[in-house]
Amino acid sequence: MSDVTVSTRLQPFGTTIFSAISQKAAHHNAINLGQGFPDFDGPEDVKEAAVAAIREGRNQYARSQGIPELVEAIALHQSTHYGLHYDPYTEVNVFSGATEGLMAAMQGLLNPGDEVLFIEPVYDSYPACAALAGASVNYYTLEYPSFAIDEARLRACVTPNTRMILVNSPHNPTGKVFSRDELEIIARVAQEKDLLALTDEVYEHLVYDSATHQPLASFPGMRERTLSISSLGKTWSLTGWKIGWATGPQHLITAAQAAHQFITFASATPFQYGAAHALGTHQQPYLNELHQTYSKRREILFTALKEAGFGVQPPAGTYFMLADFSALFDGDDVAFAHHLIETVGVAAIPPSAFYPSRPDAGRHLIRFAFCKKTTTLLEAAERLITLRA
């Protein structure tokens, strides 16, 4: 019998950069500002709602599309925040995290030979999801430092085989929040070229200063061609619960559900009750506090990076910050990530891994996460500032 190997569709992706950096960070006892998960827990009452569900015997398979309490809460959230009205039972679907939602959407909507257009740098699961669907990929590259969308360049990336465009805003890893003008460009191209739109909006409530998150589905002509993905983990600091969801017209939800029923069938029942409690009770006061605390964390990291000699601008959204290390190190981003761990004890992610078509565009940059306790960030700041010396 021949040796078992990874399927040809997954071989190009290997081990994620997150695993490699986190393993080295642990070996060197470095502060991990690489992976994007908080080192603190979400609200106590949300956790208690999940615990209560376990104790009340809500431990068996849930409705595949999501428990009634959660899909109704999701529909209300979309209506309250964005004026987008969805039927909770035909236009909302719950997944095991946004990652599964994206996977199910591509599996359900793309056929072999279809092409999906990604806006790079991209979160590393996107190309893998497309590959498993048998779809080809094309890329529009955001250019540092503005990361702006140019209509002519975007339109030129659409080919006769392009069926879908994926839009991530607020954007990981750049921290960009697409402007109304840029979203109008994307909407115009999608409609002219008859593209489906898949949106990753997991950082929707993490925006700063004058930035505003605007769902692509809210633009004229886009609701019927857009499947919007979000999740519990980023807003409520409960990434390990893996509760995500999609909202969209029934025909797109049905396609994603067709795949979801064979990927996980249903997401963890007690955590769905916790998510429903979070969406139902943590309204604007909670989001205001979230914004304030993350703004302070952002300022700590930004100040430290600037003092250390990085080229850096405060991100408009997410809890990530890209920084240019060219003035500090003569080498690429992977070498600098290892240098950072070994010399000052701070881990960050080399973003060339997020540029599949143009890795050189990210080789002078490094990505930090500031979803950490203030004490963690202050200690990391002390270490980072020593780089200038």
C-alpha positions in Angstrom: 0.0 0.0 0.0 1.4 3.4 -1.0 1.9 6.1 1.7 -1.2 8.1 2.5 -0.7 11.7 1.5 -2.8 14.9 1.7 -5.2 15.4 -1.2 -3.9 17.3 -4.1 -6.4 20.1 -3.5 -4.9 20.7 0.0 -1.3 20.1 -0.6 -0.5 23.7 -1.7 -1.6 25.0 1.7 0.6 23.1 4.1 0.6 24.0 7.8 -0.7 27.4 8.6 1.7 30.2 9.5 -0.3 30.7 12.8 0.7 27.2 14.0 4.3 27.7 13.1 4.6 31.1 14.8 2.7 30.1 17.9 4.8 27.0 18.4 8.0 29.1 18.2 6.5 31.7 20.5 5.7 29.1 23.1 9.3 27.6 22.8 10.8 31.1 23.5 8.2 32.1 26.1 7.3 35.1 23.9 4.3 37.3 24.2 2.0 36.1 21.4 0.6 39.0 19.5 0.2 36.8 16.5 -2.9 34.7 16.6 -6.1 36.7 16.7 -7.8 35.4 19.9 -8.2 37.3 23.2 -6.3 36.3 26.3 -9.5 37.2 28.3 -13.0 35.8 28.4 -16.3 37.3 27.2 -19.2 38.5 29.5 -20.0 36.3 32.5 -23.7 36.3 31.8 -23.2 35.0 28.3 -21.1 32.2 29.6 -23.7 31.5 32.3 -26.4 31.3 29.6 -24.5 28.4 27.9 -23.9 26.7 31.3 -27.6 27.0 32.1 -28.5 25.4 28.7 -26.3 22.4 29.6 -27.9 22.0 33.0 -31.4 22.3 31.5 -30.6 19.4 29.2 -30.2 21.3 25.9 -27.4 19.0 24.8 -28.7 17.1 21.8 -28.6 18.0 18.1 -30.1 21.4 17.4 -32.1 22.4 14.3 -29.6 22.3 11.5 -30.2 25.9 10.5 -29.9 27.1 14.1 -32.1 27.1 17.2 -35.2 29.4 16.9 -33.9 31.8 19.7 -30.7 32.4 17.8 -31.9 32.8 14.3 -34.5 35.3 15.5 -31.8 37.2 17.5 -29.6 37.3 14.4 -32.5 38.6 12.2 -33.2 41.3 14.8 -29.6 42.3 15.0 -29.4 42.8 11.2 -32.6 44.9 11.3 -31.6 47.0 14.3 -28.1 47.8 13.2 -28.3 48.0 9.4 -32.0 48.1 8.4 -31.6 44.7 6.7 -34.7 42.6 7.1 -34.4 38.8 6.9 -36.9 36.0 7.6 -35.2 34.2 10.6 -36.4 30.7 9.3 -35.6 31.0 5.6 -32.9 33.7 5.4 -30.7 33.0 8.4 -28.3 30.0 9.0 -26.1 29.2 11.9 -22.6 27.6 11.4 -19.8 26.3 13.5 -18.0 29.5 13.2 -17.6 32.0 10.3 -14.9 29.7 8.9 -17.4 26.9 8.4 -19.9 29.4 7.1 -17.5 30.5 4.4 -16.6 26.9 3.6 -20.3 25.9 3.3 -21.1 29.0 1.2 -18.4 28.2 -1.3 -19.2 24.5 -1.3 -22.8 25.2 -1.9 -22.5 28.0 -4.5 -19.4 27.2 -6.6 -19.0 24.6 -9.2 -15.7 23.1 -10.6 -14.5 25.6 -13.2 -16.1 28.6 -11.5 -13.8 31.4 -10.4 -13.9 33.4 -7.2 -12.3 36.8 -6.9 -10.5 37.5 -3.6 -9.2 40.9 -2.4 -5.7 40.2 -1.0 -4.2 40.1 1.5 -6.6 37.4 2.4 -7.3 35.3 5.5 -5.6 32.0 4.7 -8.8 29.8 4.8 -10.3 31.5 1.8 -8.2 29.9 -0.9 -8.4 26.5 0.8 -12.2 26.8 0.8 -12.3 27.6 -2.9 -9.9 24.7 -3.7 -12.1 22.2 -1.9 -15.0 23.5 -4.0 -13.0 22.9 -7.2 -13.0 26.6 -8.0 -10.2 28.6 -9.4 -9.1 31.9 -7.8 -8.1 35.3 -9.0 -6.8 38.2 -6.8 -7.2 41.9 -6.6 -4.2 43.2 -4.5 -4.6 46.1 -2.1 -1.6 48.3 -2.2 0.2 49.5 1.0 -0.3 52.0 2.6 -3.8 53.2 1.5 -5.2 49.7 0.5 -7.6 51.5 -1.7 -10.0 50.0 -4.2 -9.6 51.2 -7.8 -12.6 50.5 -10.0 -10.7 50.0 -13.3 -8.2 47.5 -11.7 -11.0 45.7 -9.9 -13.1 45.4 -13.1 -10.0 44.1 -15.0 -9.8 41.2 -12.5 -13.2 39.8 -13.4 -13.0 37.1 -16.1 -15.8 35.3 -18.0 -15.5 32.5 -15.4 -15.8 34.7 -12.3 -18.9 33.8 -10.3 -18.3 35.2 -6.9 -16.4 38.1 -5.2 -15.5 37.8 -1.5 -15.3 41.0 0.5 -13.9 41.2 4.0 -14.6 44.4 5.8 -13.4 45.4 8.4 -10.4 43.7 6.8 -8.0 41.2 8.2 -5.0 41.7 8.2 -4.8 45.4 7.1 -7.4 46.8 9.6 -9.0 48.7 6.7 -12.7 49.5 6.7 -14.0 49.9 3.1 -15.5 53.3 2.5 -19.0 53.9 1.0 -17.4 54.9 -2.3 -15.3 51.7 -2.4 -18.3 49.5 -1.5 -20.3 51.3 -4.3 -17.6 50.3 -6.7 -17.7 46.7 -5.6 -21.5 46.7 -5.8 -21.4 48.3 -9.3 -19.0 45.7 -10.6 -20.9 42.8 -9.0 -24.1 43.9 -10.7 -22.6 44.7 -14.1 -20.7 41.3 -14.1 -23.6 39.4 -12.5 -21.4 38.2 -9.5 -22.5 36.7 -6.3 -21.0 38.5 -3.2 -19.8 36.6 -0.1 -18.9 38.9 2.8 -16.9 38.2 5.9 -18.0 40.8 8.5 -16.8 39.1 11.7 -15.2 42.4 12.9 -18.3 44.5 12.2 -18.4 46.0 15.7 -14.7 46.7 16.0 -14.4 50.0 14.2 -12.7 53.2 15.4 -12.6 57.0 15.1 -14.9 58.0 12.2 -15.1 54.6 10.5 -18.5 53.0 10.0 -19.2 49.4 9.0 -21.6 49.3 6.1 -22.7 45.8 5.0 -22.5 45.3 1.2 -25.9 43.8 1.3 -27.4 47.2 2.3 -26.4 48.8 -1.0 -29.0 49.1 -3.8 -29.3 45.9 -5.8 -27.1 43.9 -3.6 -29.4 42.2 -1.1 -30.5 39.5 -3.5 -26.9 38.6 -4.5 -25.1 38.8 -1.2 -24.5 36.2 1.5 -23.3 38.0 4.7 -21.2 36.0 7.2 -20.5 37.1 10.8 -19.9 35.4 14.2 -20.0 35.6 18.0 -16.3 35.2 18.6 -14.8 38.6 17.9 -17.5 40.8 19.4 -18.0 38.8 22.5 -14.4 37.4 23.0 -15.6 33.8 22.8 -13.7 32.5 19.8 -13.6 29.0 21.1 -17.4 28.6 21.0 -17.3 28.6 17.1 -20.8 30.1 16.6 -21.1 31.9 13.2 -24.0 32.8 11.0 -25.1 33.9 7.5 -27.9 36.1 6.4 -29.1 36.4 2.8 -31.8 35.7 0.4 -33.4 32.3 0.6 -31.8 30.8 -2.5 -28.3 31.6 -1.2 -29.0 30.4 2.3 -30.4 27.2 0.9 -27.2 26.6 -1.1 -25.0 27.1 2.0 -27.3 24.9 4.1 -27.1 22.1 1.5 -23.3 21.9 2.3 -23.6 22.7 6.1 -25.9 19.7 6.7 -23.1 17.4 5.5 -20.2 19.3 7.1 -21.3 19.6 10.7 -25.1 19.3 10.4 -25.6 21.4 13.5 -23.5 23.7 15.7 -23.0 23.1 19.5 -26.5 23.5 21.1 -25.6 25.1 24.5 -23.3 27.7 22.8 -26.2 28.6 20.5 -28.3 29.5 23.6 -25.3 31.5 24.9 -25.1 33.4 21.6 -28.8 34.1 21.5 -28.5 35.6 25.0 -25.5 37.7 23.9 -27.3 39.1 20.9 -30.5 39.6 22.8 -29.1 41.4 25.9 -25.8 43.1 24.9 -27.0 46.0 23.0 -25.4 49.5 22.4 -24.0 50.1 25.9 -22.0 46.9 25.6 -20.8 47.8 22.1 -19.8 51.3 23.3 -17.7 49.8 26.1 -16.2 47.3 23.7 -15.2 50.2 21.4 -13.7 52.1 24.3 -11.6 49.3 25.6 -10.3 48.3 22.2 -9.5 51.9 21.3 -7.2 52.0 24.4 -5.6 48.7 23.4 -5.0 50.0 19.9 -3.4 53.1 21.3 -1.0 51.2 23.5 0.2 49.1 20.6 0.3 51.9 18.1 2.4 54.1 20.4 4.9 51.3 21.2 5.3 50.5 17.5 5.8 54.1 16.5 8.4 54.6 19.3 10.2 51.4 18.3 10.7 52.8 14.8 8.0 51.0 12.8 6.1 52.7 10.0 2.5 52.4 11.3 -0.9 53.9 11.1 -3.8 53.2 13.5 -6.2 50.7 11.8 -9.8 51.8 11.2 -11.1 48.4 12.2 -10.5 44.9 13.5 -8.0 44.2 16.3 -5.0 43.9 14.0 -2.3 46.4 13.1 0.1 46.1 10.1 3.5 47.8 10.5 6.4 48.4 8.2 9.6 47.2 9.7 11.9 48.3 6.9 13.8 50.8 9.0 14.5 48.2 11.7 15.6 45.0 9.8 17.2 44.0 6.6 15.3 40.9 5.6 11.8 39.6 4.7 8.8 39.3 7.0 9.3 35.7 7.9 12.9 36.3 9.0 11.8 39.4 10.9 9.0 37.4 12.7 11.6 34.9 13.9 14.0 37.8 14.8 11.3 39.4 16.8 10.6 36.3 18.8 14.2 35.5 19.4 15.5 39.0 20.3 12.7 40.7 22.1 10.2 37.9 22.9 7.2 39.1 21.0 5.4 37.0 18.3 3.7 38.5 15.3 2.5 37.1 11.9 4.4 37.6 8.7 1.7 38.7 6.2 3.3 37.5 3.0 1.3 34.3 3.7 -1.8 36.4 3.1 -0.7 37.5 -0.4 -1.0 34.3 -2.5 -0.5 36.0 -5.8 1.9 38.8 -4.8 3.8 37.7 -1.6 6.4 40.5 -2.2 3.7 43.0 -1.4 3.8 41.9 2.2 7.4 41.1 2.8 8.2 44.4 4.5 5.2 44.2 6.8 4.3 42.4 10.0 0.9 41.9 11.7 0.3 42.4 15.4 -3.0 41.6 17.3 -4.1 43.8 20.1 -7.0 41.6 21.4 -5.0 41.1 24.6 -5.2 42.3 28.2 -3.9 45.8 28.8 -1.2 44.3 31.1 -0.1 41.9 28.2 0.1 44.8 25.7 2.1 47.0 28.1 4.6 44.3 28.7 4.8 43.7 24.9 5.3 47.5 24.4 8.3 47.5 26.8 9.9 44.7 24.8 9.1 46.2 21.4 10.5 49.6 22.3 13.9 48.0 22.8 14.1 47.3 19.1 15.1 50.9 18.4 18.1 50.6 20.7 
